[in-house]
Amino acid sequence: MEKILITGASGFVGKRLSRYFLEKKIKVMGTGTSPAHPFTEEFPDFEWICADTTIKGNWQNRIEEADIIINLAGKSIFSYWTPKYKQAIYDSRILTTKNIVEALKTGKARHLLNASAVGVYGDAQEKKLTENSAAGNDFLARVCIDWEEEALKAKAKDVRVSIMRFGVVLGNGGALSKMVPAFKWFAGGPLGNGKQWFPWIHIKDIEHAAEFIIHNDNLDGAFNFTAPTPLRQKQFAGALGKVLKRPAFMPAPAFVIKMLMGELGKSLLQSQNAVPENLLSAGYSFLYDDADAALNNILKKINF
């Protein structure tokens, strides 16, 4: 039976991917800094390894047991970016990936799926972004560039490397958990002028696209994990308001966002018209390519 190691398995995406593969009777080892994980009680095929993966340690000895590694570890970007916090964002991604690649033994793990983000393209404004588009040069773009470069070093150990450039992941939790309360209190709306492109993806497509790449041995390199129908931020806010039966006319002015959130606020106003060219070319069929359908699926059980 295959065994998958998932770093960052206590995060929003990490939990969903862990459950997805466990329900398919695949053994999963999860790592993170939490002392325990609820899946150890729920699934006999789940093993939790408590470790700070930015630091070399015994956890690295377990890497050779994994056939597939899904590296999701990374400090949340949703906090005020002090110099110290920016370093933590960087180190949690780059040092973890460096430690994974260092511990790989040639001929053991077959495949590394490494997280990244469409933030690698920076603020691209109106440009259509495929996986071959140029990288940006702001802080998050530089983090993603270095993150991907560290992961690609695993190829020297005969490991297939696939880079998952996530858009905004929609599911029960994650980004929506920060958006919905404002709409609930009739204060929802677009960020800034709302004209910026908003790349999104349903969490179920994260699960299925990751499995699709794993099962297709010729798929490596970068993949935009975004729905094929990106929206303007204003359009997305309207779709969310429609599903929640709430108005979406309360924009958050750009100057206020920047004033309250600093550099993070500036990044939230970026525009990325990212399309999943490589997934589509490989034959992946999205479960959710319409934002209305995606939001209805996620939020249909929410009561106000």
Secondary structure as UniProt FT lines:
FT   STRAND          3..7
FT   TURN            8..10
FT   HELIX           12..22
FT   TURN            23..25
FT   STRAND          27..32
FT   HELIX           39..42
FT   TURN            44..45
FT   STRAND          46..50
FT   TURN            53..54
FT   HELIX           58..65
FT   STRAND          68..71
FT   HELIX           83..103
FT   TURN            106..107
FT   STRAND          111..117
FT   HELIX           118..121
FT   TURN            125..126
FT   STRAND          128..129
FT   TURN            131..132
FT   HELIX           139..152
FT   HELIX           153..157
FT   STRAND          160..166
FT   STRAND          168..170
FT   HELIX           174..184
FT   TURN            185..186
FT   TURN            192..193
FT   STRAND          197..198
FT   STRAND          200..202
FT   HELIX           203..215
FT   TURN            217..218
FT   STRAND          221..225
FT   STRAND          231..232
FT   HELIX           233..244
FT   HELIX           254..261
FT   HELIX           263..268
FT   STRAND          273..274
FT   HELIX           277..282
FT   HELIX           291..299
FT   TURN            300..301
//
